[in-house]
Amino acid sequence: MRPTPTPTFRPSCTRALSLVPRPIGPRIRPLIVSVALVFLAMTTASADGSAAGDPSVRVAMWEKSAATFYVAGEIAGFGPVELMVDTGSGYTTINEQTLSVLKSRNATRYVKDLQGVLADGTELRVPVYVIERLRIGNSCWLTDVEAAVFPGTARQILGLSALRRAAPFVFSVDPPALTLSRCEEFAGEPERPLRLSDVLNTPG
């Protein structure tokens, strides 16, 4: 009898990213994240041909439990926010509390609904709204970012609907930082630097 061949796995950018949110050993996960994000940055740059010569912006992150990383941000019409960086999330997310404030100030608009299934099999309909302007760190502005809305005061996430707009980007863990490209300029009032104290007590 011939021995059964051992299955091989050829990693792709998509598969590598899909592994990030799953439970992984604390020593292995940062390596997977870094490798996946560097590969994503390289493939995105090749696809659109716009990476060369683009100025980049470095945004400091801080680490919390379970190897999760956060950045300071600001949502126009709401204020400073703490955003968890999650490259496994297809959408940036906000919570219903943030959405309520944005609606009261006419700073968002409805786009569509997403139909999802939770881990326990429960079906969930998630509305998607457009954030008019999102700042990541002190100086990286993005306009018209689609954000999925989750119930209550759920943790707010910086996902791929925003990060793709700032590609090519690199996620590094030592020191923790995001390096973003193609950030937009905002010709409004002078920017006030974001401080850690601005976001630590905000919802999410």
C-alpha positions, 0 to 999 in steps of 0.5 A: 500500500502506498503511503498517504501523502501529507497535505500541503498548504500554500499560504495566501494573503487571504488565508493568512489574514483569516487566521489572525482573529483566531486563538493563536499562541502568544509567540506565534500570533505577532509573527503571523500578523506581521508577515500577513500585513507586509505581504498585503502591503506588497500585493496592494502596492503592486495592484494599484501601482501607486505606492512608490513615492507616496509619503507614509504616516507612522501611527503609534499603537498600544497593546492590551491583553490577548495581543490586541493593539489599539490606535487613537482616532477621531470620528468627525462629528463624534470626537476622539475614539479608541480603535482596535486594529483588526486586519481580519475584519472586513469592515471598520465598526462603530457602535450604536452610541456613536451612530446616534451622535453622528446622526444627530449631527448629520455626519453620517449616511446609511448605505446598506445592510449586511447579513451575518451569522454569529458563532452560535448560529444566530443570524444578525443583520448589520447596518453599514453607514458612511463616516464622513471623515476618520482620523487615524493618529494625528495626521492620517485623514480618510474620507467616506469610510464605510463602517458596520454598526454593532449594538450598544457600546460594543468595542469599535474596530479599525478594519479593512474598509479603512485600512485598504484606503491607506494601503500599502500599510505595515503593521509592526509589533516591536515597537507597536505601530501602523505605517499608513500611506495615501492619507488625505489632507484636511483643509479645516481647522488646525489639527489638535494632536490626539493624546492617549487620555483623549481616548481611554475613557471614550466608548468602545 
